């Protein structure tokens, strides 16, 4: 169980990616979609 998130049960995976998006981003997103996965993205220092 995730500490402080009692409504979340079962298996949970958290992934982090550095220096993305890349040529493999589409494949990762498709895999998440195929398995009802979810993702959140944020960017730092874009357009510098």
N, C-alpha and C positions, 0 to 999 in steps of 0.2 A: 504494500500500500504506500502511496506517496504521502509523506508527512504533511498533515494539514489538509489533505484532499480525500476525505473519507468516502466520497461518492465514486472515486476511481478504484475499480477492482480489476483483477486479472493482470495479464501481462502488458507491460508498458515499455517502450523503447524510446530513448531520447538520442537524437543524432545532432552533431554540429559539423558544419563544413566551413573551412576557411577558404578565402579567395575564390568564391563562387559568385555568380553562376559561371558554368563552364560548359563544354560540349556534352558532359554527362548529366546535366541538370534535368533535361527532358526525360531521360530514362528513370531517374530517381522519382520525379513527379508522377510518371506513369505507373511505376511500381506502387507508390503510395495510393494512387487512385484505384488500382486493381485490387488492393487489399483494404479498402475503406480507411486508409491512413490520412492523417492531417499534417499540415506543416504551417509554420509561421516564419516569415522572412523579415529581416530588417537590414538596412544598409548604413554604413558609417562612411563619411568622407566621400560621397559620390560627387562626381563632376568637378573635382578638385582643381 
